[in-house]
Amino acid sequence: MAVAGLMGYAYTCPDMIGGGQYKSFINIDADSFDQALIVRSAQVHALMPMMQFSVAPWRILNPENLTIVKETALLHEKMGSYILEYARESAKTGEPIVRHMEYSFPGENFTECKDQFMLGEKYMVAPVVTPENQRAVKLPKGTWRDDLGKVHKGGKTIEIDVPLNRLPYYEKIK
C-alpha cells in the first residue's frame, strides 16, 4: 500500500479480507480454519482507504469474531471523512494516504519497519500481523494517544498486549 501510494495510486485496497476465492469458503466448517486470521486481516483493512471482503463474514465467522469484524467496519466508517479528506488531498498533491513510517518520520530509523504505517499525517496504525497477541510498537517522536485513550511520549518502543478484539492505533496529539 505504501508503494502504491508513492506511485500515485493512493485510493486503493490491499488484497481482499480473507484472501482466496469465494469458492474456498463454500461449505466451510467455521471451526476448521483460523478465524483469527480473518479478524486480523479486517483490522489491517479498517484503517486503509478501502475495505473489501472475499466472503461475507457472517457466513464463516462465529458470533464473537463476527462482532469484532463488525466493529472494525464501524471504525472504518467512523474514519471515512478523514480518509476522504486525504483522498482529495492526494488527488491535488500526489501525497499518499497510507504512508511508510520512514516517509512520515525520516531519520527516526523506521526504514525496516514493515508492520506499522501512517494513515495520513495524524494516525499511526500498528496492527498485529503474527499469531501472537502482543507486539512491540515503535513510537515516533512526539505525543501519541492510543486506541484505549492512554497518552504516550514518543521516541521509544513500547510492548503492548493486543487481544483479538483490539486494533492498536495512535493519534498524534503533539
Secondary structure, 3 states (H helix, E strand, C coil): CHHHHHCCCCCCCCCCECCCCHHHHCCCCCCCCCHHHHHHHHHHHHCCCCCCECCCHHHCCCHHHHHHHHHHHHHHHHCHHHHHHHHHHHHHHCCCCEECHHHHCCCCCCCCCCCCEEECCCEEECCCCCCCCEEEEEECCCEEEECCCCEEECCEEEEEECCCCCCCEEEECC
